[in-house]
């Protein structure tokens, strides 16, 4: 029997019963995810499962490893012609990160069905890896199904930052960009700011909707607060029916909270007017931490500013900060040259 999913938002995303795919077992799993994860995670997992069952078109109990491997092959198939590949990883299909995330969502569903015990699922069809044996009786090692390349994010050059900021049309837009560029806030963190989260006296903002539900208080440059003050005093509708800082300024939704799609549209419009080919909200965040590291800010301080749970995530900015590696290399070479007698 085929299961063809249809993603429907019944209520608020992130609440039990908020997202449905039309299968009782899958919907029960989404309710479990909604009870322990953020709305974006719920929506992402629902979409991943929709894609999987749209390709496989089987009941969960009928899915085997062969169908999962066929799904991987379908995801890696060329999207825009076999000779069109991405520069960062050389792949023609979906990125390895996207495929790994979708497999993780599928594996999570089947782990849940196994725990239930009443779904007719006794094992997880998503292979944990491909087994290989190296020589004689040595232990079996697992090779990942999908190996995601570790690529460095792009940092926006100062000249492009200036052109982009100059192309923004309102203080609201400039304040949102400054929150990401000067404070390192994520897009969702900017949109979730409430009026009571702003502390202009101490130049700080309270991030209540951080990744994973983690909260933090971070300092932000006075430039952000100056632009924000202009927006709040002259642009934000006085009759806005929300405590969200950033709201829609025109149209039928005037005074309502600005959405992620709305912010993306603002960024895309300014990017086009500035003649910049590629620029995203997350690149603004990466640029912030790269510049802070180049200015000498301690890695642990950047970790706290960014809201990273692991310092390993923050070490990325050591690689992005061009001056750090060059200075460390020059210092080491000076020591080598000072010790060298007659060359190497």
Buried (B, 14 or more C-beta within 10 A) or exposed (E): EEBEBEBEEEEEBBBBEBBBBBBEBBBBBBBBBBEEBBBBBBBBBBBBBBBBBBEBBBBBEBBEEEBBBEBBEBBBEEEEEEEEBBEEEEBBBBBBEBBBBBBEBBBBBBBBBEEEEEBEBEEBBBBEEEEEEEEEEEEEEEEEBBEBEEEEBBBBEEEBBEBBBEBBEBBBBBBBBBBBBBBBBBBBBBBBBBEEBBBBEEBBBBBBBBBEEEEBEBBBBEEBBBBBBBBBEEBBEEEBEBEBBBBBBEEEEEBBBBEEEBBEEBBEBBBEBBEBEEBBBEBBBBBBBBBBBBEEBEBEEBBEBBBBEEEEEBEBBBBBBEEBEEEEEEEEEEEEEEEEEEEE
